[in-house]
Amino acid sequence: KNEVEQSPQNLTAQEGEFITINCSYSVGISALHWLQQHPGGGIVSLFMLSSGKKKHGRLIATINIQEKHSSLHITASHPRDSAVYICAVKTNTGNQFYFGTGTSLTVIP
Amino acid sequence: DADVTQTPRNRITKTGKRIMLECSQTKGHDRMYWYRQDPGLGLRLIYYSFDVKDINKGEISDGYSVSRQAQAKFSLSLESAIPNQTALYFCATSDPRDTLGNTIYFGEGSWLTVV
């Protein structure tokens, strides 16, 4: 049983397209993270949120606590956005993080 | 300099050999974690430590051991490496004082191949 489910697993888009990646979780959380992993392997945090919506440049993250669902949107996608995007949750009990399997995004020029 | 540093970044080792992956952090965080990443699977927790004297098994601790030498250092050892331990390993830290839940910081990853 996966505590965090992401969709789609793979996504190919044309440059300029609007992209949405979805994340559903089944545990009680104190925070949800969207992470980016580039081909070199390193992981960086894009967003941490516990309610509502956050925006950094062309990236927007939303969360619906009642529905246990979050989305990551990329507007005007660019080839440099090509990466694996990982949803992770911090549980509100047990001090654990759970990770989705990631969404591999390729943006074609 | 990176906040969380892992060494080595890449290693090829033979079956049965002992290998140690080292992690050091400059964040001053008490909480440190070791995860492994395999294709098609999410990051899985191997061990974690919330304090220098605190060591806890994660979901896949068999075949691994850890040492928390200091607040800033957390090492992962494979006592007798086997091919199915070939994976990308990540060290991470978090700060329980973060009021929104724990922010998590990752090292750059260590690619380990067991042949």
Backbone of each chain as ProteinMPNN parsed JSONL, in Angstrom:
{"seq_chain_A": "KNEVEQSPQNLTAQEGEFITINCSYSVGISALHWLQQHPGGGIVSLFMLSSGKKKHGRLIATINIQEKHSSLHITASHPRDSAVYICAVKTNTGNQFYFGTGTSLTVIP", "coords_chain_A": {"N_chain_A": [[0.854, -1.184, 0.0], [0.675, 2.113, -0.968], [1.358, 5.098, 0.554], [1.451, 7.506, -0.68], [0.409, 8.562, -3.784], [1.118, 9.244, -7.143], [0.309, 10.89, -10.208], [0.562, 11.765, -13.694], [2.752, 8.871, -14.286], [4.648, 9.249, -16.222], [5.301, 11.939, -18.418], [5.084, 13.767, -21.339], [5.604, 16.813, -22.927], [5.009, 19.594, -25.105], [7.066, 22.423, -25.563], [5.985, 25.288, -23.859], [3.482, 24.399, -23.136], [0.864, 23.954, -20.68], [1.205, 22.297, -17.652], [0.168, 19.693, -15.491], [0.631, 17.937, -12.532], [-0.39, 15.381, -10.411], [-1.111, 14.497, -6.984], [-2.011, 12.236, -4.542], [-2.781, 11.359, -1.187], [-2.827, 9.222, 1.723], [-2.579, 9.448, 4.414], [-2.594, 11.222, 7.583], [-1.352, 14.492, 7.561], [1.254, 16.893, 8.252], [2.56, 18.521, 6.569], [3.093, 18.98, 3.047], [5.294, 18.221, 0.427], [6.706, 19.306, -2.63], [9.097, 18.051, -4.718], [12.017, 18.292, -6.783], [13.861, 16.404, -9.035], [16.746, 16.241, -10.815], [18.391, 14.916, -13.785], [21.023, 14.347, -12.942], [20.669, 13.435, -10.39], [20.402, 14.773, -7.921], [18.213, 16.1, -5.38], [15.911, 18.66, -4.922], [13.975, 20.913, -2.96], [10.928, 22.215, -3.994], [8.48, 23.281, -3.131], [6.906, 23.647, 0.047], [3.949, 22.962, 1.621], [0.983, 23.418, 3.568], [-1.579, 24.18, 3.361], [-3.912, 25.647, 1.033], [-2.373, 27.505, -1.492], [0.652, 27.97, -3.337], [3.059, 29.943, -5.083], [5.795, 30.05, -7.255], [7.415, 31.777, -9.477], [6.946, 30.283, -12.551], [5.793, 28.069, -11.476], [3.201, 26.506, -9.691], [1.69, 25.398, -6.746], [-0.869, 23.543, -5.245], [-3.041, 22.579, -2.564], [-5.503, 20.429, -1.206], [-6.736, 19.817, 1.711], [-8.939, 18.458, 2.789], [-9.67, 16.728, 0.763], [-7.36, 15.339, 0.513], [-5.346, 15.81, -1.452], [-3.059, 17.07, -3.841], [-1.784, 19.34, -6.273], [0.666, 20.044, -8.747], [1.457, 22.628, -10.832], [2.796, 23.675, -13.909], [3.349, 26.469, -15.701], [3.627, 27.644, -19.072], [5.648, 25.761, -20.036], [9.093, 24.673, -20.221], [12.027, 23.348, -21.816], [14.04, 23.115, -19.826], [12.607, 22.481, -17.612], [12.408, 19.815, -17.588], [12.513, 16.934, -15.717], [12.349, 14.799, -12.818], [9.524, 14.864, -10.813], [8.635, 14.837, -7.507], [6.313, 13.974, -5.082], [5.946, 14.43, -1.637], [5.061, 13.62, 1.729], [4.832, 14.804, 5.056], [4.161, 13.176, 7.911], [1.637, 13.69, 10.455], [1.876, 12.288, 12.713], [4.331, 10.184, 14.209], [6.494, 11.26, 12.865], [7.433, 10.856, 10.207], [8.439, 10.8, 6.756], [6.823, 10.264, 3.676], [7.073, 9.149, 0.332], [6.094, 9.767, -3.042], [6.276, 7.889, -6.152], [7.211, 9.431, -8.129], [7.04, 11.656, -10.974], [7.994, 11.588, -14.218], [8.991, 14.114, -16.215], [9.215, 15.316, -19.471], [10.036, 17.931, -21.513], [9.63, 19.006, -24.677], [11.408, 20.831, -27.129]], "CA_chain_A": [[0.0, 0.0, 0.0], [1.453, 3.334, -1.053], [0.74, 6.222, 1.243], [1.433, 8.646, -1.603], [0.246, 8.153, -5.177], [1.271, 10.343, -8.098], [-0.045, 10.636, -11.605], [0.94, 10.498, -14.316], [4.124, 8.434, -14.024], [5.474, 9.86, -17.256], [4.587, 13.02, -19.104], [5.835, 14.47, -22.367], [4.875, 18.012, -23.311], [5.659, 20.55, -25.995], [7.429, 23.68, -24.917], [4.902, 26.263, -23.781], [2.248, 23.796, -22.635], [0.527, 23.98, -19.258], [1.394, 20.939, -17.152], [-0.349, 19.405, -14.153], [0.994, 16.667, -11.905], [-1.29, 15.185, -9.28], [-0.627, 13.719, -5.853], [-3.011, 11.894, -3.528], [-2.154, 10.709, -0.047], [-3.824, 8.523, 2.538], [-2.249, 9.589, 5.831], [-2.686, 12.567, 8.105], [-0.075, 15.149, 7.308], [1.495, 18.246, 8.728], [3.016, 19.297, 5.42], [3.336, 18.267, 1.793], [6.421, 18.785, -0.32], [6.991, 18.98, -4.021], [10.549, 17.979, -4.914], [12.464, 18.158, -8.166], [15.09, 15.625, -9.167], [17.305, 16.341, -12.158], [19.06, 13.679, -14.223], [22.217, 14.078, -12.135], [20.25, 12.709, -9.207], [20.141, 15.586, -6.742], [16.818, 16.436, -5.099], [15.72, 19.962, -4.283], [12.596, 21.187, -2.583], [10.291, 23.32, -4.704], [7.45, 23.842, -2.275], [6.353, 22.968, 1.2], [2.686, 23.626, 1.925], [0.043, 22.711, 4.435], [-2.923, 24.602, 2.978], [-4.025, 26.668, 0.013], [-1.679, 27.595, -2.765], [1.893, 28.729, -3.363], [3.511, 30.208, -6.449], [7.161, 30.505, -7.455], [7.63, 31.926, -10.914], [5.976, 29.564, -13.387], [5.311, 26.897, -10.749], [2.117, 26.732, -8.728], [1.304, 24.196, -6.02], [-2.106, 23.679, -4.482], [-3.367, 21.432, -1.739], [-6.846, 20.354, -0.64], [-6.542, 18.939, 2.864], [-10.124, 17.607, 2.967], [-9.651, 15.67, -0.258], [-6.024, 14.715, 0.552], [-4.894, 15.895, -2.833], [-2.268, 18.237, -4.201], [-1.38, 19.433, -7.665], [1.765, 20.925, -9.147], [1.239, 23.138, -12.171], [3.879, 24.427, -14.554], [2.84, 27.264, -16.819], [4.614, 27.951, -20.12], [6.742, 24.819, -19.776], [10.356, 24.895, -20.933], [12.862, 22.128, -21.727], [14.789, 23.019, -18.57], [11.732, 21.917, -16.583], [12.487, 18.354, -17.672], [13.032, 16.405, -14.456], [11.372, 13.983, -12.095], [8.88, 15.624, -9.753], [8.276, 13.9, -6.447], [5.451, 14.446, -4.006], [6.282, 13.81, -0.356], [4.265, 14.138, 2.831], [5.335, 14.673, 6.419], [3.013, 12.757, 8.703], [1.425, 14.445, 11.692], [2.264, 11.393, 13.803], [5.423, 9.3, 13.844], [7.633, 11.999, 12.325], [7.941, 10.206, 9.012], [8.161, 11.29, 5.417], [6.492, 9.265, 2.669], [7.354, 9.708, -0.984], [5.546, 9.166, -4.238], [7.269, 7.281, -7.037], [7.726, 10.455, -9.023], [6.53, 11.867, -12.333], [9.089, 11.972, -15.105], [8.522, 15.107, -17.185], [10.093, 15.708, -20.575], [9.486, 19.032, -22.295], [10.293, 18.988, -25.98], [11.441, 22.183, -27.723]], "C_chain_A": [[0.887, 1.229, 0.0], [0.694, 4.463, -0.377], [0.602, 7.438, 0.334], [1.378, 8.112, -3.035], [0.353, 9.374, -6.071], [0.782, 9.91, -9.461], [0.174, 11.906, -12.422], [2.349, 10.079, -13.911], [5.092, 9.082, -14.979], [4.647, 10.882, -18.011], [5.54, 13.675, -20.095], [5.008, 15.644, -22.854], [5.693, 18.817, -24.311], [5.972, 21.814, -25.206], [6.264, 24.66, -24.968], [3.61, 25.707, -23.209], [2.11, 23.987, -21.124], [0.513, 22.535, -18.753], [0.811, 20.823, -15.753], [0.099, 18.02, -13.723], [0.177, 16.557, -10.625], [-0.69, 14.27, -8.221], [-1.792, 13.489, -4.895], [-2.321, 11.143, -2.4], [-3.22, 10.171, 0.892], [-3.582, 8.67, 4.039], [-2.49, 11.023, 6.276], [-1.343, 13.251, 8.004], [0.012, 16.484, 8.019], [1.99, 19.131, 7.591], [3.193, 18.388, 4.214], [4.429, 18.995, 1.034], [6.326, 18.389, -1.786], [8.499, 19.125, -4.217], [10.845, 17.822, -6.396], [13.786, 17.413, -8.177], [15.553, 15.684, -10.609], [18.089, 15.093, -12.503], [20.328, 13.371, -13.442], [21.919, 13.413, -10.814], [19.865, 13.558, -8.022], [18.681, 15.976, -6.615], [16.772, 17.795, -4.417], [14.247, 20.161, -3.996], [12.085, 22.384, -3.362], [9.31, 24.054, -3.804], [7.267, 22.978, -1.039], [5.06, 23.701, 1.541], [1.807, 22.755, 2.789], [-1.394, 23.133, 4.155], [-2.821, 25.545, 1.794], [-3.134, 26.477, -1.19], [-0.393, 28.371, -2.587], [2.344, 28.858, -4.803], [4.954, 30.683, -6.415], [7.385, 30.58, -8.953], [6.545, 31.221, -11.702], [5.379, 28.345, -12.688], [4.264, 27.304, -9.718], [1.801, 25.403, -8.067], [0.051, 24.492, -5.214], [-2.316, 22.428, -3.639], [-4.793, 21.565, -1.217], [-6.781, 19.331, 0.494], [-7.725, 17.978, 3.028], [-10.106, 16.443, 1.991], [-8.333, 14.922, -0.284], [-5.425, 14.661, -0.851], [-4.111, 17.186, -3.045], [-1.956, 18.187, -5.687], [-0.201, 20.379, -7.802], [1.51, 21.337, -10.591], [2.492, 23.864, -12.652], [3.274, 25.165, -15.732], [3.972, 27.547, -17.801], [5.853, 27.068, -19.964], [7.924, 25.044, -20.727], [11.192, 23.619, -20.817], [13.649, 22.012, -20.425], [13.929, 22.553, -17.401], [11.764, 20.392, -16.582], [13.204, 17.803, -16.444], [12.015, 15.406, -13.927], [10.842, 14.823, -10.938], [8.284, 14.64, -8.748], [7.413, 14.611, -5.418], [5.831, 13.706, -2.726], [5.417, 14.424, 0.74], [4.992, 13.882, 4.144], [4.139, 14.336, 7.291], [2.873, 13.604, 9.969], [1.576, 13.565, 12.923], [3.461, 10.575, 13.328], [6.608, 9.962, 13.176], [8.251, 11.37, 11.088], [7.599, 10.998, 7.764], [7.81, 10.09, 4.538], [6.574, 9.925, 1.303], [6.559, 9.001, -2.062], [6.661, 8.624, -5.114], [7.796, 8.261, -8.07], [7.026, 10.489, -10.369], [7.676, 12.357, -13.188], [8.548, 12.865, -16.206], [9.597, 15.386, -18.216], [9.392, 16.794, -21.366], [10.316, 19.154, -23.572], [10.264, 20.385, -26.591], [10.506, 22.297, -28.926]], "O_chain_A": [[1.752, 1.378, 0.864], [-0.461, 4.74, -0.699], [-0.257, 8.294, 0.551], [2.213, 7.301, -3.436], [-0.246, 10.413, -5.794], [0.832, 8.735, -9.822], [-0.007, 13.009, -11.905], [3.063, 10.847, -13.265], [6.214, 9.427, -14.61], [3.445, 10.707, -18.214], [6.647, 14.082, -19.744], [3.827, 15.482, -23.163], [6.92, 18.723, -24.349], [5.233, 22.208, -24.305], [5.635, 24.832, -26.012], [2.726, 26.476, -22.831], [3.093, 24.156, -20.402], [-0.113, 21.663, -19.356], [0.941, 21.734, -14.935], [-0.042, 17.05, -14.468], [0.067, 17.513, -9.857], [0.122, 13.393, -8.516], [-2.471, 14.431, -4.489], [-1.384, 10.38, -2.635], [-4.371, 10.608, 0.86], [-4.303, 8.081, 4.845], [-2.578, 11.931, 5.449], [-0.311, 12.66, 8.324], [-0.994, 17.114, 8.343], [1.852, 20.353, 7.646], [3.414, 17.185, 4.348], [4.478, 20.225, 1.005], [5.918, 17.278, -2.123], [9.089, 20.165, -3.925], [10.037, 17.292, -7.159], [14.71, 17.742, -7.432], [14.852, 15.237, -11.517], [18.417, 14.297, -11.623], [20.672, 12.197, -13.298], [22.825, 12.878, -10.175], [19.076, 13.118, -7.186], [17.99, 16.161, -7.617], [17.5, 18.048, -3.457], [13.384, 19.64, -4.703], [12.721, 23.438, -3.393], [9.31, 25.283, -3.726], [7.445, 21.76, -1.068], [5.066, 24.917, 1.73], [1.876, 21.526, 2.749], [-2.33, 22.51, 4.658], [-1.783, 26.167, 1.57], [-3.138, 25.424, -1.828], [-0.33, 29.312, -1.796], [2.055, 28.003, -5.64], [5.306, 31.59, -5.661], [7.528, 29.554, -9.618], [5.361, 31.52, -11.545], [4.537, 27.658, -13.267], [4.413, 28.284, -8.989], [1.658, 24.388, -8.749], [-0.074, 25.544, -4.587], [-1.82, 21.351, -3.972], [-5.237, 22.649, -0.838], [-6.772, 18.124, 0.252], [-7.53, 16.812, 3.369], [-10.476, 15.321, 2.335], [-8.195, 13.955, -1.034], [-5.054, 13.6, -1.351], [-4.451, 18.24, -2.508], [-1.875, 17.111, -6.279], [-0.081, 21.37, -7.081], [1.365, 20.486, -11.468], [3.152, 24.571, -11.892], [2.746, 24.546, -16.656], [5.132, 27.675, -17.407], [6.964, 27.566, -19.784], [7.776, 25.525, -21.851], [11.078, 22.891, -19.831], [13.901, 20.898, -19.966], [14.449, 22.262, -16.324], [11.215, 19.753, -15.685], [14.349, 18.158, -16.167], [10.956, 15.199, -14.521], [11.611, 15.416, -10.182], [7.53, 13.735, -9.108], [7.741, 15.701, -4.949], [6.016, 12.489, -2.74], [5.082, 15.607, 0.685], [5.676, 12.872, 4.31], [3.203, 15.129, 7.397], [3.847, 14.154, 10.482], [1.423, 14.037, 14.049], [3.577, 10.306, 12.132], [7.626, 9.312, 12.937], [9.474, 11.357, 10.944], [6.625, 11.75, 7.715], [8.428, 9.031, 4.646], [6.205, 11.086, 1.127], [6.369, 7.786, -2.01], [7.841, 8.866, -4.858], [8.732, 7.947, -8.805], [6.493, 9.484, -10.839], [8.261, 13.407, -12.924], [7.745, 12.431, -17.032], [10.747, 15.658, -17.875], [8.273, 16.596, -21.839], [11.527, 19.374, -23.539], [9.228, 21.051, -26.577], [10.414, 23.361, -29.538]]}, "seq_chain_B": "DADVTQTPRNRITKTGKRIMLECSQTKGHDRMYWYRQDPGLGLRLIYYSFDVKDINKGEISDGYSVSRQAQAKFSLSLESAIPNQTALYFCATSDPRDTLGNTIYFGEGSWLTVV", "coords_chain_B": {"N_chain_B": [[29.07, 25.855, -0.854], [27.487, 22.679, -0.371], [24.657, 22.124, 1.783], [24.164, 19.607, 2.775], [26.269, 17.002, 2.541], [27.421, 14.269, 0.712], [29.558, 11.436, 0.609], [31.107, 8.576, -0.882], [30.307, 10.02, -4.128], [29.909, 8.374, -6.24], [30.272, 4.883, -6.517], [31.66, 1.771, -7.261], [31.462, -1.505, -6.266], [32.448, -4.782, -5.125], [30.579, -7.816, -4.747], [30.042, -8.86, -1.432], [31.887, -7.196, -0.267], [32.639, -4.673, 2.187], [31.146, -1.543, 2.504], [31.075, 1.943, 3.064], [28.985, 4.716, 3.265], [29.165, 8.158, 3.608], [27.837, 10.962, 5.37], [27.547, 14.386, 5.864], [26.451, 17.382, 7.49], [25.699, 20.876, 7.477], [23.635, 22.228, 8.526], [22.88, 22.198, 11.144], [20.909, 20.552, 12.077], [19.047, 18.211, 14.047], [17.86, 15.895, 13.143], [18.439, 13.187, 11.04], [18.549, 11.212, 8.05], [18.661, 8.182, 6.121], [18.007, 7.203, 2.867], [17.035, 4.985, 0.2], [16.832, 4.897, -3.351], [15.13, 3.384, -5.935], [14.515, 2.46, -9.345], [11.206, 3.197, -10.347], [10.229, 3.011, -7.809], [9.306, 4.759, -4.835], [11.293, 6.908, -2.692], [12.793, 5.089, -0.13], [12.931, 4.47, 3.329], [15.826, 3.788, 5.162], [17.372, 3.95, 7.59], [17.027, 6.111, 10.455], [17.814, 8.974, 12.485], [17.304, 10.83, 15.353], [18.844, 12.128, 17.089], [22.133, 12.307, 18.482], [22.434, 10.028, 20.085], [20.442, 8.414, 19.244], [19.115, 5.924, 17.264], [17.26, 4.536, 14.67], [15.464, 1.966, 13.029], [14.413, 1.894, 9.634], [12.047, 1.16, 7.013], [13.445, -0.668, 5.408], [15.818, -1.857, 6.589], [17.384, -4.153, 6.742], [20.518, -5.663, 6.169], [21.93, -3.37, 6.282], [23.725, -0.934, 8.276], [24.118, 1.765, 10.609], [25.846, 4.714, 11.783], [25.928, 7.321, 14.066], [27.981, 9.662, 14.376], [28.326, 12.205, 15.276], [26.444, 15.246, 15.773], [26.467, 16.343, 13.259], [27.152, 14.294, 11.511], [26.428, 11.285, 9.808], [26.618, 8.016, 9.085], [26.295, 5.415, 6.684], [26.47, 1.944, 6.426], [27.195, -0.895, 4.434], [27.51, -4.033, 5.26], [28.161, -6.423, 3.993], [28.129, -6.273, 0.875], [25.574, -6.766, -1.598], [24.311, -7.555, -4.898], [21.595, -6.63, -5.18], [21.547, -4.386, -3.688], [22.347, -2.381, -5.197], [21.801, 0.898, -6.008], [20.529, 4.277, -5.795], [21.524, 6.305, -3.236], [20.373, 8.409, -0.662], [21.138, 10.883, 1.701], [19.501, 12.763, 4.207], [18.321, 15.675, 5.982], [16.366, 17.118, 8.63], [14.448, 19.657, 10.352], [12.981, 19.802, 13.384], [11.961, 22.06, 14.539], [10.708, 23.563, 12.699], [7.779, 25.195, 12.05], [5.8, 24.526, 10.247], [5.767, 21.885, 9.899], [8.157, 19.397, 8.99], [10.783, 20.722, 7.202], [12.726, 19.307, 4.662], [15.989, 18.429, 3.735], [18.107, 17.404, 1.188], [21.016, 15.438, 0.457], [23.382, 15.213, -2.301], [23.193, 12.722, -3.349], [24.321, 9.323, -3.635], [25.62, 7.177, -5.885], [25.568, 3.772, -5.958], [26.98, 0.829, -7.056], [26.843, -2.607, -7.056], [28.712, -5.292, -7.938]], "CA_chain_B": [[29.12, 24.476, -0.409], [26.19, 22.095, -0.116], [24.302, 22.001, 3.186], [24.24, 18.189, 3.093], [27.303, 16.473, 1.654], [27.582, 12.815, 0.742], [30.726, 10.847, -0.036], [31.431, 9.042, -2.223], [29.162, 10.3, -5.009], [29.779, 7.171, -7.066], [31.155, 3.797, -6.097], [31.407, 0.414, -7.736], [32.097, -2.418, -5.328], [32.189, -6.185, -5.43], [29.746, -8.565, -3.808], [30.719, -9.313, -0.228], [32.739, -6.15, 0.289], [32.033, -3.704, 3.081], [31.211, -0.19, 1.959], [30.493, 2.968, 3.915], [28.596, 6.003, 2.677], [29.225, 9.145, 4.665], [27.001, 12.142, 5.211], [27.773, 15.453, 6.831], [25.544, 18.501, 7.251], [26.048, 22.143, 8.12], [22.371, 22.883, 8.876], [22.647, 22.171, 12.586], [19.692, 19.8, 12.345], [19.204, 16.997, 14.841], [17.279, 14.727, 12.483], [19.109, 12.76, 9.813], [17.896, 10.059, 7.436], [19.222, 7.547, 4.94], [17.01, 6.622, 1.976], [17.492, 4.492, -1.092], [15.897, 5.115, -4.456], [15.208, 2.407, -7.007], [13.607, 2.819, -10.44], [9.814, 2.806, -10.182], [9.847, 3.015, -6.404], [9.595, 5.998, -4.123], [12.371, 6.848, -1.718], [12.463, 4.208, 0.994], [13.731, 4.802, 4.492], [16.689, 2.707, 5.636], [17.566, 4.269, 9.004], [16.967, 7.518, 10.793], [18.362, 9.318, 13.796], [16.801, 12.125, 15.797], [19.794, 12.682, 18.056], [23.387, 11.557, 18.428], [22.3, 8.732, 20.762], [19.184, 7.821, 18.793], [19.177, 5.249, 15.978], [15.997, 3.826, 14.447], [15.347, 1.265, 11.747], [13.344, 2.243, 8.721], [11.315, 0.013, 6.447], [14.304, -1.607, 4.693], [17.11, -1.768, 7.269], [18.155, -5.399, 6.674], [21.715, -5.58, 5.326], [22.541, -2.056, 6.482], [23.9, -0.431, 9.624], [24.446, 3.188, 10.602], [26.55, 5.274, 12.928], [25.765, 8.78, 14.201], [29.225, 9.983, 15.07], [28.182, 13.553, 15.825], [25.207, 15.822, 15.255], [26.606, 16.667, 11.844], [27.633, 13.168, 10.699], [25.587, 10.084, 9.86], [27.198, 7.13, 8.081], [25.559, 4.199, 6.33], [27.378, 0.868, 6.037], [26.741, -2.172, 3.919], [28.537, -4.897, 5.83], [28.545, -7.389, 2.953], [27.281, -5.783, -0.21], [25.0, -7.712, -2.553], [23.884, -6.812, -6.096], [20.312, -5.93, -5.101], [21.74, -3.12, -2.987], [22.656, -1.377, -6.203], [20.743, 1.902, -5.939], [20.931, 5.644, -5.483], [21.301, 6.51, -1.814], [20.291, 9.802, -0.255], [21.107, 11.339, 3.069], [18.651, 13.943, 4.339], [18.178, 16.216, 7.325], [15.177, 17.939, 8.848], [14.48, 20.482, 11.55], [11.661, 19.693, 14.029], [11.493, 23.355, 15.002], [9.955, 24.181, 11.613], [6.395, 25.174, 12.529], [4.877, 24.005, 9.247], [6.137, 20.492, 9.652], [9.587, 19.403, 8.792], [11.455, 20.911, 5.924], [13.714, 18.25, 4.481], [17.091, 18.8, 2.858], [18.753, 16.211, 0.679], [22.336, 15.446, -0.144], [23.389, 15.09, -3.762], [23.002, 11.331, -3.724], [25.487, 8.459, -3.863], [25.313, 6.047, -6.768], [26.312, 2.584, -5.564], [26.787, -0.351, -7.901], [27.454, -3.814, -6.505], [28.875, -6.241, -9.057]], "C_chain_B": [[27.712, 23.974, -0.087], [25.95, 22.004, 1.383], [24.436, 20.557, 3.664], [25.18, 17.548, 2.068], [27.44, 14.975, 1.835], [28.871, 12.416, 0.052], [30.704, 9.331, 0.142], [30.178, 9.352, -3.027], [28.892, 9.101, -5.909], [30.745, 6.118, -6.561], [30.69, 2.507, -6.734], [32.152, -0.516, -6.801], [31.706, -3.853, -5.659], [31.306, -6.812, -4.346], [30.584, -9.051, -2.634], [31.601, -8.275, 0.429], [31.942, -5.275, 1.247], [32.214, -2.321, 2.468], [30.515, 0.764, 2.909], [30.183, 4.207, 3.083], [28.534, 7.013, 3.816], [28.376, 10.365, 4.328], [27.364, 13.149, 6.278], [26.887, 16.644, 6.474], [25.98, 19.725, 8.049], [24.801, 22.905, 8.566], [22.151, 22.971, 10.381], [21.398, 21.413, 12.973], [19.991, 18.557, 13.178], [18.811, 15.749, 14.05], [18.004, 14.43, 11.167], [18.537, 11.422, 9.376], [18.796, 9.489, 6.344], [18.082, 6.879, 4.17], [17.721, 5.955, 0.812], [16.385, 4.679, -2.114], [16.171, 4.085, -5.531], [14.217, 2.803, -8.087], [12.193, 2.321, -10.171], [9.334, 2.763, -8.755], [10.115, 4.385, -5.812], [10.803, 5.82, -3.226], [11.927, 5.998, -0.528], [13.463, 4.434, 2.113], [14.512, 3.595, 4.988], [16.876, 2.826, 7.155], [17.356, 5.764, 9.212], [17.438, 7.728, 12.227], [17.869, 10.704, 14.171], [17.754, 12.806, 16.775], [21.051, 11.824, 17.95], [23.237, 10.172, 19.046], [21.079, 7.95, 20.303], [19.352, 7.229, 17.4], [17.902, 4.428, 15.826], [16.011, 3.164, 13.08], [14.195, 1.837, 10.946], [12.723, 0.983, 8.145], [12.21, -1.021, 5.779], [15.703, -1.624, 5.293], [17.967, -3.028, 7.142], [19.331, -5.245, 5.702], [22.467, -4.267, 5.458], [22.772, -1.801, 7.978], [24.289, 1.039, 9.521], [25.211, 3.556, 11.856], [26.327, 6.781, 12.925], [26.932, 9.258, 15.059], [29.164, 11.334, 15.778], [26.875, 14.102, 15.273], [25.277, 15.999, 13.745], [26.909, 15.476, 10.957], [26.797, 11.915, 10.933], [26.045, 9.171, 8.73], [26.349, 5.884, 7.9], [26.561, 3.155, 5.864], [26.61, -0.317, 5.478], [27.821, -3.167, 4.315], [29.061, -5.907, 4.812], [27.635, -7.119, 1.753], [26.816, -6.909, -1.128], [24.422, -6.917, -3.731], [22.542, -6.092, -5.953], [20.367, -4.706, -4.186], [22.245, -2.024, -3.927], [21.505, -0.373, -6.275], [21.39, 3.273, -5.798], [20.556, 5.907, -4.031], [21.329, 8.002, -1.491], [20.353, 9.928, 1.26], [20.222, 12.587, 3.118], [18.643, 14.402, 5.787], [16.872, 16.981, 7.424], [15.254, 18.603, 10.211], [13.116, 20.437, 12.22], [11.131, 21.026, 14.522], [10.727, 24.108, 13.929], [8.467, 24.076, 11.923], [5.417, 24.635, 11.499], [5.036, 22.502, 9.052], [7.585, 20.516, 9.257], [9.984, 19.712, 7.366], [12.533, 19.853, 5.818], [14.729, 18.683, 3.434], [17.833, 17.53, 2.462], [20.203, 16.467, 0.291], [22.223, 15.215, -1.641], [23.173, 13.671, -4.246], [24.318, 10.605, -3.931], [25.047, 7.266, -4.687], [26.193, 4.872, -6.358], [25.951, 1.431, -6.488], [27.534, -1.505, -7.273], [27.502, -4.865, -7.61], [29.301, -7.619, -8.542]], "O_chain_B": [[26.862, 24.721, 0.397], [26.886, 21.831, 2.165], [24.779, 20.311, 4.821], [24.903, 17.561, 0.869], [27.558, 14.474, 2.953], [29.237, 12.991, -0.973], [30.321, 8.845, 1.206], [29.083, 8.965, -2.621], [27.747, 8.856, -6.291], [31.889, 6.417, -6.219], [29.501, 2.188, -6.75], [33.347, -0.336, -6.568], [30.744, -4.094, -6.389], [31.302, -6.383, -3.193], [31.682, -9.58, -2.809], [32.022, -8.456, 1.572], [30.723, -5.153, 1.128], [33.29, -1.976, 1.978], [29.484, 0.43, 3.492], [31.012, 4.679, 2.304], [27.929, 6.756, 4.857], [28.222, 10.742, 3.166], [27.477, 12.809, 7.456], [26.606, 16.886, 5.3], [26.546, 19.62, 9.136], [24.882, 24.075, 8.938], [21.314, 23.749, 10.838], [20.874, 21.598, 14.071], [21.044, 17.934, 13.036], [19.367, 14.673, 14.266], [18.158, 15.299, 10.309], [18.103, 10.611, 10.193], [19.583, 10.206, 5.726], [17.303, 6.105, 4.725], [18.854, 6.301, 0.475], [15.194, 4.63, -1.806], [17.305, 3.931, -5.985], [13.189, 3.414, -7.792], [11.998, 1.161, -9.81], [8.157, 2.506, -8.504], [11.035, 5.087, -6.232], [11.278, 4.702, -3.026], [10.83, 6.171, 0.005], [14.665, 4.57, 1.886], [13.951, 2.522, 5.207], [16.567, 1.897, 7.901], [17.486, 6.567, 8.289], [17.459, 6.812, 13.05], [18.003, 11.647, 13.391], [17.501, 13.921, 17.23], [21.015, 10.732, 17.383], [23.861, 9.225, 18.569], [20.723, 6.938, 20.907], [19.693, 7.944, 16.458], [17.508, 3.709, 16.745], [16.506, 3.728, 12.104], [13.154, 2.21, 11.487], [12.85, -0.107, 8.701], [11.78, -2.159, 5.595], [16.681, -1.425, 4.572], [19.167, -2.976, 7.409], [19.172, -4.768, 4.578], [23.507, -4.069, 4.831], [22.098, -2.381, 8.829], [24.736, 1.499, 8.47], [25.225, 2.824, 12.845], [26.514, 7.44, 11.902], [26.873, 9.256, 16.289], [29.871, 11.567, 16.758], [26.264, 13.487, 14.398], [24.282, 15.829, 13.04], [26.923, 15.629, 9.736], [26.5, 11.535, 12.066], [25.885, 9.502, 7.555], [25.762, 5.37, 8.852], [27.404, 3.434, 5.011], [25.543, -0.69, 5.965], [28.922, -3.146, 3.765], [30.255, -6.206, 4.777], [26.536, -7.661, 1.641], [27.545, -7.863, -1.399], [24.082, -5.743, -3.58], [22.363, -5.032, -6.551], [19.345, -4.065, -3.941], [22.528, -0.901, -3.509], [20.369, -0.746, -6.568], [22.609, 3.409, -5.698], [19.398, 5.748, -3.646], [22.18, 8.75, -1.973], [19.707, 9.18, 1.994], [20.202, 13.375, 2.172], [18.92, 13.626, 6.701], [16.336, 17.441, 6.416], [16.003, 18.186, 11.094], [12.162, 20.99, 11.673], [9.96, 21.12, 14.89], [10.158, 25.166, 14.197], [7.945, 22.967, 12.047], [4.286, 24.31, 11.859], [4.477, 21.932, 8.115], [8.185, 21.59, 9.198], [9.56, 19.031, 6.432], [13.188, 19.541, 6.812], [14.376, 19.23, 2.389], [18.146, 16.69, 3.306], [20.567, 17.56, -0.142], [21.13, 15.046, -2.182], [22.988, 13.447, -5.442], [25.31, 11.202, -4.351], [24.224, 6.456, -4.26], [27.42, 4.965, -6.404], [24.78, 1.103, -6.677], [28.727, -1.396, -6.989], [26.471, -5.274, -8.145], [29.486, -8.543, -9.333]]}, "name": "protein", "num_of_chains": 2, "seq": "KNEVEQSPQNLTAQEGEFITINCSYSVGISALHWLQQHPGGGIVSLFMLSSGKKKHGRLIATINIQEKHSSLHITASHPRDSAVYICAVKTNTGNQFYFGTGTSLTVIPDADVTQTPRNRITKTGKRIMLECSQTKGHDRMYWYRQDPGLGLRLIYYSFDVKDINKGEISDGYSVSRQAQAKFSLSLESAIPNQTALYFCATSDPRDTLGNTIYFGEGSWLTVV"}
